[in-house]
Amino acid sequence: MRRLLPVLIPVLLAVLLPAGAMAGPKQLAKIEDSIAVLDDIMGIPDQGMPESLLRNSYAIAIVPNVIKVGFFVGGRRGRGVLLVRTPSGAWSNPSFVTVTGGSLGFQIGAQSTDVILVFKTQRSVDGIVRGKFTLGADAAVAAGPVGRRGEAATDAQLKAEIYSYSRSRGLFAGVSLEGSAIQIDYEDNQKLYGESGIGPRELFAGRPAQVPGPVAELKTLLDKRTRPPAVPQ
């Protein structure tokens, strides 16, 4: 019996534990990094991302630690999560995404950047779900407004479809998000949620009902940040 235990225990865990409990450590770590990035960028005094912009958005992508290196020819790569607003106003389960891109021109150095993309409409997200989606080519992307001036900006002033925010470490010249491609990471989705073939449409529709703790924490943080301000009595 003792010889069988190393074989039986993993099988029993797979049967008895919910799917979220079997999520890979790398995927859970990426969710936790996304929580930290969102909290930090929105918490920068007078220079943070306006909560009003996020309240009026359709989706958000959080991509911690986008690595960009270059010596005249550059490349970037990052993994993060994409969440959409559900019909009830709450936030969906996150789908993993990858961000990749290249660039030409004067650029020397290396940079690690935490990136947040705020999507104003469903159109861009539908493009990502259907396949490869390129920032700047398939939809206009612009640096997002910050601080109090950003809170005062109206819809007429915010004409881009996607707004980007970043927090950088290291040195780099010639940084730009345009030309970066965003794709769904089906493999990481399967590893996190434990469902073979689960895709963004299912995640955005609320599947699975049971999710790992960090996923629920990320959704709660977004709900808190996008809650309408209280009306003075």
TIFILO-897200 format. One line per 4 residues: number of its first residue (from 0); for each residue x, y, z of N, C-alpha, C. Coordinates in pm, 1 decimal. Layout:
BEGIN
NUM	X Y Z X Y Z X Y Z | ...
END
This chain:
BEGIN
0	83.1 -120.1 0.0 0.0 0.0 0.0 87.4 126.3 0.0 | 196.7 120.2 79.5 284.5 236.3 85.8 345.2 266.6 -50.9 | 373.7 162.2 -127.6 430.8 183.3 -260.0 331.8 249.2 -354.8 | 203.2 229.4 -329.7 99.6 285.3 -417.5 66.3 430.6 -384.5
4	102.5 477.1 -263.6 64.9 611.6 -222.0 114.8 720.3 -316.2 | 242.6 716.4 -361.9 286.8 823.0 -453.8 206.5 830.7 -581.4 | 144.7 718.9 -620.7 63.1 717.2 -741.8 -79.6 759.0 -712.2 | -133.9 711.9 -598.4 -274.3 736.3 -567.2 -301.4 880.1 -523.3
8	-209.2 942.0 -450.0 -234.4 1075.9 -396.0 -259.0 1178.5 -505.4 | -175.4 1187.9 -610.6 -205.0 1284.8 -716.3 -337.9 1259.4 -785.4 | -373.3 1132.0 -801.4 -500.4 1099.5 -865.5 -617.0 1145.1 -778.2 | -608.8 1119.0 -647.4 -715.6 1160.4 -557.0 -728.4 1311.5 -552.0
12	-615.9 1382.8 -552.0 -620.7 1529.2 -550.1 -688.4 1582.7 -674.8 | -659.9 1523.9 -787.2 -719.4 1570.0 -912.2 -869.2 1548.3 -913.7 | -915.5 1441.4 -847.2 -1059.1 1410.4 -845.9 -1132.6 1493.1 -741.4 | -1073.4 1510.4 -623.1 -1144.5 1569.0 -510.6 -1134.7 1719.8 -502.8
16	-1024.3 1777.7 -549.3 -1008.2 1921.9 -536.2 -1070.8 1993.2 -653.7 | -1126.3 2115.7 -632.5 -1179.4 2194.0 -743.1 -1068.6 2232.2 -839.2 | -1109.7 2264.8 -961.7 -1012.4 2292.7 -1067.2 -915.5 2402.5 -1027.4 | -965.4 2508.6 -960.7 -880.3 2621.0 -926.1 -765.8 2581.9 -834.4
20	-788.5 2476.5 -750.7 -685.5 2436.8 -657.9 -566.2 2373.6 -729.1 | -584.5 2328.6 -853.6 -478.6 2265.5 -929.8 -411.7 2363.9 -1024.3 | -443.2 2491.4 -1013.0 -385.7 2591.0 -1103.2 -234.0 2594.8 -1088.1 | -166.0 2620.6 -1201.3 -21.5 2624.8 -1200.0 30.5 2744.3 -1122.0
24	144.4 2729.7 -1054.6 199.4 2840.7 -975.3 236.9 2961.3 -1061.1 | 282.9 2940.2 -1184.4 320.0 3053.2 -1269.9 197.3 3136.2 -1306.1 | 86.3 3069.6 -1331.2 -35.6 3141.6 -1367.7 -90.2 3219.2 -1247.6 | -89.2 3157.4 -1130.6 -135.7 3227.2 -1010.3 -45.0 3345.7 -978.1
28	85.7 3328.3 -997.7 179.1 3438.2 -972.4 152.7 3555.1 -1066.5 | 116.0 3525.8 -1190.8 86.8 3632.8 -1286.3 -39.2 3708.3 -1245.5 | -139.8 3638.4 -1193.6 -260.2 3704.9 -1143.6 -225.2 3795.3 -1026.6 | -142.2 3745.1 -934.5 -102.1 3825.2 -818.0 -20.9 3947.7 -860.9
32	65.5 3931.5 -960.9 140.5 4046.1 -1013.4 45.5 4149.9 -1073.9 | -59.1 4101.9 -1141.4 -155.9 4193.1 -1202.7 -229.9 4273.8 -1097.1 | -262.5 4210.2 -986.1 -327.9 4281.1 -875.4 -237.1 4392.8 -824.3 | -109.4 4361.9 -805.3 -14.7 4461.0 -753.2 2.7 4577.4 -850.7
36	11.4 4547.7 -980.6 29.4 4652.4 -1081.3 -91.1 4745.5 -1084.3 | -211.3 4688.3 -1086.4 -332.9 4769.8 -1089.6 -342.0 4858.3 -966.2 | -315.8 4800.8 -851.7 -325.0 4876.5 -726.4 -222.9 4989.6 -723.4 | -101.9 4960.9 -770.4 4.2 5061.9 -767.3 -22.9 5175.6 -864.4
40	-58.9 5142.2 -989.1 -78.1 5245.5 -1090.0 -197.3 5335.0 -1056.2 | -302.5 5277.0 -1000.6 -419.1 5356.6 -966.2 -398.3 5433.4 -836.0 | -294.6 5395.5 -760.1 -273.1 5460.0 -631.2 -167.0 5567.3 -631.5 | -110.3 5598.2 -749.8 -7.4 5702.1 -755.6 -72.3 5838.2 -728.2
44	-30.7 5909.7 -624.1 -95.3 6037.4 -589.0 -89.3 6139.0 -702.6 | -204.9 6188.8 -741.7 -220.6 6294.5 -842.7 -171.3 6256.0 -982.2 | -116.2 6136.0 -998.4 -67.4 6095.1 -1129.3 -117.7 5956.6 -1167.0 | -216.7 5906.4 -1095.8 -267.5 5773.7 -1121.8 -369.5 5771.8 -1234.7
48	-413.4 5651.3 -1268.8 -515.3 5634.6 -1371.3 -650.6 5678.4 -1315.9 | -722.1 5766.0 -1384.1 -851.2 5813.0 -1333.0 -952.4 5698.8 -1320.0 | -1015.2 5688.2 -1205.3 -1115.2 5583.8 -1186.1 -1235.6 5606.0 -1277.4 | -1263.2 5730.9 -1313.1 -1376.5 5758.4 -1401.6 -1356.2 5695.1 -1538.6
52	-1231.8 5691.8 -1587.4 -1204.0 5627.9 -1716.2 -1230.4 5479.0 -1708.3 | -1186.8 5417.3 -1600.6 -1208.2 5273.8 -1584.3 -1355.4 5241.4 -1563.0 | -1426.4 5329.9 -1493.8 -1570.1 5306.8 -1472.3 -1647.3 5303.4 -1603.6 | -1600.1 5381.5 -1702.3 -1669.9 5390.6 -1830.5 -1609.2 5300.1 -1937.8
56	-1521.7 5209.7 -1898.0 -1454.5 5123.6 -1994.3 -1530.6 4992.9 -2013.9 | -1495.4 4924.0 -2123.2 -1553.1 4791.7 -2149.3 -1461.5 4679.8 -2101.3 | -1329.9 4701.5 -2109.6 -1235.5 4595.7 -2074.6 -1104.9 4656.6 -2027.8 | -1024.4 4573.2 -1962.4 -892.2 4615.2 -1917.2 -795.4 4498.8 -1933.5
60	-676.2 4529.6 -1982.3 -567.6 4432.1 -1989.1 -456.4 4479.0 -1896.0 | -406.5 4388.6 -1814.5 -298.0 4418.0 -1721.2 -182.9 4324.8 -1756.1 | -69.7 4382.0 -1795.0 43.8 4301.5 -1841.3 168.0 4340.0 -1760.5 | 195.1 4269.2 -1651.6 314.1 4300.3 -1573.0 441.7 4258.6 -1645.5
64	545.5 4336.7 -1627.1 679.7 4297.4 -1668.7 690.0 4266.9 -1818.1 | 649.3 4362.8 -1900.7 672.9 4351.9 -2044.4 820.8 4382.9 -2068.3 | 893.7 4287.2 -2122.1 1037.3 4302.9 -2143.2 1061.9 4352.0 -2285.1 | 1137.8 4460.2 -2296.0 1176.3 4511.3 -2427.3 1326.9 4530.5 -2430.0
68	1390.6 4473.0 -2532.2 1534.8 4487.7 -2549.2 1562.3 4530.7 -2692.3 | 1670.9 4600.4 -2714.3 1698.3 4643.4 -2849.9 1838.9 4695.1 -2869.5 | 1888.2 4676.6 -2989.3 2009.5 4741.3 -3036.3 1983.2 4777.2 -3182.2 | 1916.6 4889.5 -3202.2 1866.7 4938.6 -3331.4 1743.5 4858.6 -3377.5
72	1744.4 4726.7 -3364.5 1624.2 4646.8 -3386.9 1577.4 4598.7 -3251.1 | 1451.6 4625.0 -3218.4 1402.4 4592.4 -3085.2 1289.6 4490.8 -3087.5 | 1264.0 4430.8 -2971.4 1152.6 4337.9 -2956.1 1097.7 4345.5 -2816.0 | 969.7 4311.3 -2799.2 907.7 4312.7 -2667.0 820.5 4188.8 -2649.9
76	804.3 4147.9 -2525.2 724.8 4029.5 -2496.3 671.5 4040.0 -2354.2 | 545.4 4008.0 -2336.4 486.0 4009.5 -2204.2 364.8 3919.2 -2196.3 | 330.6 3876.8 -2075.0 212.4 3794.2 -2051.1 129.6 3861.7 -1943.4 | -1.8 3864.0 -1965.2 -88.8 3927.0 -1867.3 -230.0 3874.0 -1877.6
80	-325.9 3954.9 -1832.4 -465.2 3911.2 -1828.6 -556.1 4017.0 -1889.2 | -668.5 3971.7 -1941.4 -770.3 4058.4 -2000.2 -904.3 4026.6 -1936.1 | -973.5 4128.9 -1885.0 -1105.7 4113.1 -1825.4 -1201.9 4208.2 -1893.7 | -1329.3 4167.5 -1905.8 -1430.9 4252.7 -1966.8 -1542.8 4276.9 -1867.0
84	-1618.4 4381.0 -1895.0 -1735.1 4412.9 -1813.6 -1851.8 4324.5 -1856.7 | -1917.4 4260.4 -1761.5 -2032.3 4176.1 -1791.6 -2158.5 4261.9 -1798.5 | -2268.5 4207.7 -1853.3 -2392.1 4285.6 -1861.3 -2440.5 4339.3 -1727.0 | -2404.4 4270.1 -1617.5 -2446.5 4315.9 -1484.7 -2361.4 4431.6 -1433.1
88	-2250.5 4461.2 -1502.4 -2161.3 4566.7 -1457.2 -2041.2 4515.5 -1380.2 | -2044.4 4386.6 -1341.7 -1930.8 4326.5 -1271.8 -1822.4 4290.5 -1373.8 | -1708.1 4242.9 -1324.2 -1597.8 4206.5 -1412.1 -1590.8 4055.6 -1429.7 | -1552.3 4015.1 -1549.7 -1548.4 3873.7 -1585.5 -1426.3 3804.8 -1525.3
92	-1421.5 3672.9 -1542.6 -1298.2 3600.1 -1515.2 -1190.4 3647.5 -1612.9 | -1064.5 3652.4 -1569.3 -959.1 3696.3 -1659.6 -916.2 3587.9 -1757.6 | -886.8 3629.3 -1878.4 -824.5 3541.9 -1978.3 -679.0 3584.2 -1993.5 | -589.8 3488.7 -2001.4 -449.8 3521.5 -2022.5 -428.3 3568.3 -2166.1
96	-337.9 3664.8 -2181.5 -300.9 3715.2 -2313.5 -149.1 3730.2 -2319.8 | -97.8 3733.3 -2442.2 43.2 3765.3 -2464.3 52.2 3893.8 -2545.3 | 156.0 3971.4 -2521.3 183.7 4093.0 -2596.7 322.2 4078.6 -2657.8 | 331.0 4087.8 -2790.6 459.2 4075.8 -2859.1 470.2 4185.5 -2963.9
100	592.3 4225.5 -2993.2 610.7 4328.8 -3094.4 756.6 4350.1 -3125.6 | 781.9 4420.6 -3234.7 917.2 4455.3 -3275.4 918.4 4597.5 -3327.3 | 1036.4 4656.1 -3339.7 1045.8 4793.4 -3386.4 1182.8 4817.5 -3447.8 | 1187.2 4918.1 -3535.3 1311.6 4960.9 -3598.5 1340.6 5104.4 -3556.8
104	1465.7 5146.2 -3572.0 1500.9 5283.3 -3537.4 1599.4 5286.6 -3422.5 | 1636.9 5407.9 -3382.9 1737.9 5421.4 -3277.5 1681.4 5375.7 -3143.8 | 1736.9 5270.7 -3089.4 1694.5 5220.0 -2959.7 1804.5 5129.5 -2905.8 | 1854.8 5165.1 -2791.8 1961.7 5088.1 -2729.3 1926.8 5071.3 -2582.2
108	1927.8 4948.2 -2534.5 1904.3 4925.4 -2393.6 1802.9 4815.9 -2368.9 | 1760.9 4808.1 -2244.9 1662.3 4708.5 -2202.9 1567.7 4773.5 -2103.9 | 1444.1 4726.8 -2104.2 1343.2 4789.0 -2019.2 1239.6 4686.2 -1976.5 | 1198.1 4698.0 -1851.1 1087.3 4618.0 -1800.0 974.3 4713.3 -1765.0
112	858.4 4692.3 -1824.8 747.2 4785.7 -1810.3 620.0 4712.4 -1770.4 | 552.9 4764.0 -1668.5 418.6 4716.0 -1635.1 318.8 4797.6 -1716.0 | 231.2 4729.8 -1787.1 141.4 4797.3 -1880.5 -4.4 4769.4 -1844.5 | -87.2 4872.6 -1852.1 -232.3 4858.7 -1841.7 -293.8 4919.5 -1966.6
116	-382.6 4845.7 -2030.5 -457.0 4893.9 -2146.3 -604.4 4900.7 -2109.9 | -664.7 5015.4 -2132.9 -807.1 5034.9 -2104.1 -882.5 5042.8 -2237.0 | -977.3 4952.8 -2256.9 -1054.4 4945.0 -2381.4 -1190.1 5011.9 -2360.6 | -1221.9 5107.4 -2445.6 -1347.7 5179.7 -2429.1 -1466.4 5105.7 -2488.8
120	-1442.2 5021.2 -2590.8 -1553.6 4953.9 -2657.6 -1526.7 4804.5 -2670.7 | -1629.2 4732.6 -2712.2 -1619.4 4588.1 -2729.6 -1547.0 4550.5 -2858.1 | -1541.0 4641.1 -2954.1 -1489.6 4608.0 -3087.0 -1346.6 4554.2 -3082.5 | -1260.5 4621.5 -3007.2 -1121.0 4577.7 -2999.6 -1108.8 4441.5 -2932.2
124	-1185.8 4419.4 -2827.9 -1180.8 4291.8 -2757.2 -1227.7 4179.0 -2848.5 | -1331.2 4204.2 -2927.1 -1377.5 4103.4 -3023.1 -1265.8 4068.0 -3120.8 | -1186.6 4168.4 -3160.0 -1074.2 4142.6 -3249.6 -969.6 4054.0 -3184.9 | -941.8 4074.9 -3057.3 -845.4 3991.5 -2985.6 -896.4 3848.3 -2976.4
128	-1024.5 3831.6 -2946.6 -1082.9 3697.5 -2932.2 -1080.4 3622.6 -3065.8 | -1101.5 3694.6 -3174.1 -1104.0 3629.0 -3306.4 -965.4 3587.0 -3353.4 | -860.7 3650.9 -3301.4 -726.0 3616.3 -3344.4 -629.9 3727.2 -3313.5 | -526.5 3738.2 -3392.7 -420.9 3835.4 -3367.6 -472.9 3977.8 -3383.7
132	-438.9 4063.4 -3288.6 -485.7 4201.9 -3286.3 -364.7 4291.4 -3263.2 | -347.9 4393.3 -3346.3 -229.3 4478.3 -3339.1 -265.8 4619.4 -3297.2 | -202.2 4667.3 -3190.5 -225.4 4802.8 -3142.3 -176.1 4903.8 -3245.3 | -259.3 5003.4 -3271.1 -223.8 5106.0 -3367.4 -269.0 5075.0 -3507.9
136	-272.1 4946.5 -3544.7 -317.2 4907.0 -3678.0 -465.2 4872.6 -3677.1 | -507.3 4791.9 -3579.6 -647.7 4751.0 -3571.7 -731.2 4845.7 -3486.7 | -668.3 4926.2 -3404.7 -739.8 5025.6 -3323.5 -639.9 5129.1 -3274.6 | -685.9 5253.3 -3263.3 -599.1 5361.6 -3217.8 -569.4 5345.6 -3069.3
140	-442.3 5363.0 -3032.9 -401.9 5355.8 -2893.2 -330.6 5484.7 -2857.7 | -358.6 5537.6 -2739.0 -298.9 5664.3 -2696.2 -263.8 5656.0 -2549.0 | -168.0 5737.7 -2508.9 -134.0 5746.2 -2367.2 -254.0 5799.0 -2290.3 | -289.6 5731.8 -2183.8 -409.4 5768.2 -2110.5 -391.8 5892.3 -2024.6
144	-501.2 5962.4 -1999.4 -495.6 6079.5 -1910.6 -466.9 6035.6 -1768.0 | -406.5 6125.3 -1690.8 -370.3 6091.6 -1553.5 -418.0 6199.6 -1457.1 | -430.8 6160.8 -1333.2 -458.1 6255.0 -1225.5 -589.8 6329.1 -1238.9 | -593.7 6447.9 -1180.2 -717.8 6525.9 -1174.7 -761.1 6573.0 -1312.9
148	-662.9 6605.6 -1399.3 -698.7 6647.3 -1534.9 -767.0 6532.5 -1608.7 | -721.9 6410.7 -1581.2 -784.3 6294.6 -1643.7 -926.1 6273.8 -1594.9 | -948.7 6297.9 -1466.3 -1083.5 6283.6 -1411.7 -1179.0 6382.8 -1476.7 | -1127.7 6501.2 -1514.9 -1212.2 6604.9 -1572.8 -1233.6 6588.4 -1722.3
152	-1159.8 6495.8 -1784.9 -1172.3 6477.0 -1929.3 -1310.2 6421.5 -1964.1 | -1365.4 6468.9 -2074.6 -1497.2 6422.7 -2119.7 -1479.5 6317.4 -2227.9 | -1589.9 6247.0 -2262.1 -1586.1 6147.1 -2368.3 -1543.8 6208.8 -2501.3 | -1580.8 6333.7 -2524.3 -1544.9 6400.3 -2649.6 -1393.8 6420.8 -2658.4
156	-1329.2 6440.1 -2544.6 -1184.9 6460.3 -2543.9 -1108.8 6328.2 -2553.8 | -1170.1 6220.4 -2510.4 -1106.6 6088.8 -2511.5 -1148.4 6014.7 -2637.9 | -1077.5 6041.0 -2746.1 -1120.8 5991.5 -2876.5 -1057.8 5858.5 -2915.3 | -951.0 5817.6 -2852.3 -888.6 5690.7 -2886.0 -974.2 5575.2 -2833.7
160	-958.0 5459.5 -2895.4 -1034.8 5342.3 -2852.6 -967.0 5269.3 -2737.1 | -833.8 5282.9 -2729.0 -757.2 5215.3 -2624.8 -662.9 5316.6 -2560.5 | -654.8 5314.2 -2426.8 -563.5 5402.5 -2355.2 -462.8 5318.2 -2278.2 | -337.0 5361.3 -2283.5 -229.9 5283.3 -2222.7 -168.5 5357.9 -2104.5
164	-130.7 5279.6 -2005.5 -59.4 5329.4 -1887.6 58.8 5237.1 -1863.1 | 168.2 5292.9 -1813.4 285.5 5209.3 -1791.2 365.5 5259.3 -1672.6 | 442.5 5166.4 -1617.2 537.5 5197.1 -1510.3 666.0 5126.3 -1546.8 | 771.9 5201.8 -1569.7 893.9 5146.4 -1627.3 1007.0 5138.1 -1526.6
168	1093.6 5040.3 -1551.5 1218.1 5025.2 -1476.6 1328.8 5002.3 -1578.6 | 1445.1 5058.6 -1556.2 1555.1 5042.1 -1649.6 1563.7 5160.3 -1744.1 | 1645.9 5147.4 -1847.1 1669.7 5255.5 -1941.0 1633.7 5210.4 -2081.8 | 1573.0 5303.0 -2157.9 1539.5 5271.1 -2296.3 1509.3 5399.4 -2371.1
172	1536.5 5400.2 -2501.6 1501.0 5513.8 -2586.0 1414.0 5463.2 -2699.9 | 1306.3 5532.6 -2728.8 1221.6 5494.5 -2841.1 1113.2 5394.5 -2806.5 | 1055.6 5403.9 -2686.1 952.5 5309.4 -2643.6 817.9 5345.3 -2705.7 | 748.4 5247.9 -2757.7 614.0 5269.3 -2812.6 537.5 5138.6 -2809.8
176	405.3 5146.4 -2779.4 322.2 5025.9 -2780.0 263.5 4996.2 -2917.4 | 265.5 5093.1 -3006.2 209.3 5070.5 -3139.1 286.4 4960.6 -3210.5 | 211.9 4875.3 -3278.5 272.8 4762.5 -3347.3 279.6 4636.4 -3263.7 | 241.2 4643.9 -3136.9 239.9 4526.5 -3050.9 114.3 4444.6 -3077.8
180	131.8 4313.8 -3085.4 19.8 4223.1 -3110.1 -27.6 4160.8 -2979.2 | -159.2 4151.5 -2963.2 -218.8 4089.5 -2845.2 -289.9 3961.7 -2888.9 | -259.8 3851.7 -2822.0 -321.6 3723.8 -2853.8 -366.4 3653.1 -2726.0 | -470.5 3572.3 -2738.6 -518.3 3490.9 -2626.9 -419.4 3378.3 -2601.3
184	-389.8 3352.9 -2473.4 -302.0 3242.5 -2434.1 -388.6 3127.3 -2383.4 | -426.4 3038.7 -2474.0 -516.1 2928.5 -2438.7 -450.0 2829.3 -2342.5 | -320.5 2810.2 -2357.0 -250.6 2713.8 -2271.4 -253.2 2757.7 -2125.7 | -225.6 2886.0 -2101.0 -229.3 2935.2 -1962.7 -371.1 2933.9 -1906.9
188	-470.7 2962.6 -1990.4 -609.6 2954.2 -1945.0 -642.0 2813.2 -1896.4 | -600.5 2714.6 -1973.9 -628.8 2576.1 -1936.6 -557.3 2539.3 -1806.9 | -433.1 2585.2 -1791.4 -357.9 2551.9 -1670.3 -416.7 2618.9 -1546.6 | -467.3 2741.5 -1560.9 -522.7 2811.0 -1445.4 -657.1 2753.3 -1403.2
192	-745.2 2732.0 -1501.2 -882.9 2693.7 -1469.1 -905.0 2542.6 -1471.8 | -809.8 2466.9 -1526.1 -821.4 2321.8 -1524.6 -926.3 2265.7 -1616.8 | -965.6 2343.9 -1720.5 -1065.0 2296.4 -1817.1 -1002.6 2293.7 -1955.8 | -1002.0 2176.6 -2016.5 -944.4 2163.1 -2149.4 -1024.6 2242.8 -2251.2
196	-955.2 2324.7 -2330.4 -1020.0 2398.4 -2437.9 -1096.9 2521.5 -2394.9 | -1088.9 2559.4 -2266.6 -1164.2 2677.1 -2223.4 -1104.9 2802.2 -2290.0 | -1192.0 2885.2 -2343.4 -1148.6 3002.7 -2416.9 -1202.0 3131.4 -2356.8 | -1167.8 3244.5 -2417.0 -1208.5 3373.1 -2361.3 -1359.9 3393.1 -2359.2
200	-1430.7 3340.7 -2457.5 -1576.7 3359.9 -2459.3 -1640.5 3295.8 -2337.0 | -1593.7 3175.9 -2300.5 -1647.8 3110.0 -2182.1 -1610.6 3186.1 -2054.6 | -1486.7 3232.4 -2047.8 -1442.3 3306.0 -1929.0 -1518.1 3436.7 -1913.9 | -1539.0 3506.7 -2024.7 -1609.8 3634.1 -2018.6 -1757.9 3614.1 -1986.6
204	-1808.7 3492.7 -2011.9 -1948.3 3462.6 -1981.7 -1967.6 3410.5 -1839.2 | -1857.9 3396.3 -1763.2 -1871.1 3357.8 -1623.6 -1827.3 3218.3 -1588.1 | -1774.0 3141.8 -1683.6 -1721.6 3009.8 -1651.5 -1572.9 3019.2 -1618.6 | -1525.7 2931.6 -1528.7 -1603.2 2847.4 -1438.2 -1654.1 2928.0 -1319.0
208	-1750.7 2871.6 -1248.8 -1807.4 2943.6 -1134.5 -1709.3 2948.7 -1018.1 | -1632.6 2840.2 -998.7 -1532.6 2835.8 -891.5 -1398.0 2874.8 -950.3 | -1334.8 2974.6 -889.8 -1206.4 3023.3 -939.3 -1106.8 3030.5 -823.9 | -975.8 3027.4 -854.5 -875.6 3040.3 -748.5 -887.6 3173.7 -676.7
212	-837.1 3177.4 -554.3 -847.1 3297.2 -471.5 -793.5 3424.3 -535.7 | -674.5 3422.3 -597.6 -624.0 3544.1 -659.1 -712.4 3598.0 -771.0 | -781.0 3509.6 -843.4 -873.2 3554.5 -949.1 -988.3 3632.0 -886.2 | -1046.4 3576.6 -780.3 -1155.1 3646.0 -711.1 -1107.6 3778.9 -653.4
216	-982.9 3783.7 -604.4 -927.9 3907.3 -548.2 -911.3 4014.4 -655.0 | -865.1 3975.2 -774.0 -849.4 4070.7 -884.1 -984.3 4127.3 -925.6 | -1084.9 4042.7 -937.1 -1218.3 4088.5 -975.4 -1276.4 4181.8 -869.1 | -1253.6 4149.9 -742.0 -1302.9 4234.4 -632.9 -1236.7 4371.8 -636.1
220	-1105.3 4374.5 -663.7 -1034.4 4501.9 -670.5 -1088.0 4587.9 -784.5 | -1113.0 4527.4 -899.5 -1168.6 4602.5 -1012.0 -1309.3 4653.1 -980.9 | -1389.3 4568.7 -918.8 -1524.4 4611.8 -879.9 -1517.7 4731.9 -785.9 | -1423.8 4727.9 -693.2 -1407.7 4838.5 -598.7 -1365.0 4966.1 -669.6
224	-1271.6 4954.0 -764.1 -1218.8 5070.1 -834.5 -1319.6 5130.1 -932.6 | -1415.9 5051.9 -976.8 -1511.9 5100.6 -1077.0 -1649.7 5123.8 -1020.0 | -1663.3 5115.0 -889.6 -1792.3 5140.3 -825.6 -1826.5 5288.2 -839.0 | -1948.9 5321.6 -876.9 -1986.2 5463.6 -886.7 -1966.5 5535.5 -754.2
228	-1921.2 5659.1 -757.8 -1901.3 5734.4 -633.3 -2031.6 5753.7 -558.5 | -2021.0 5756.8 -426.8 -2140.2 5774.0 -344.7 -2199.9 5912.6 -365.5 | -2332.1 5919.0 -367.9 -2402.1 6045.8 -385.5 -2417.4 6112.7 -249.3 | -2370.4 6237.3 -233.2 -2382.0 6305.5 -104.0 -2528.0 6317.6 -61.6
232	-2551.2 6295.2 64.2 -2688.2 6305.3 117.9 -2724.1 6451.6 143.9
END
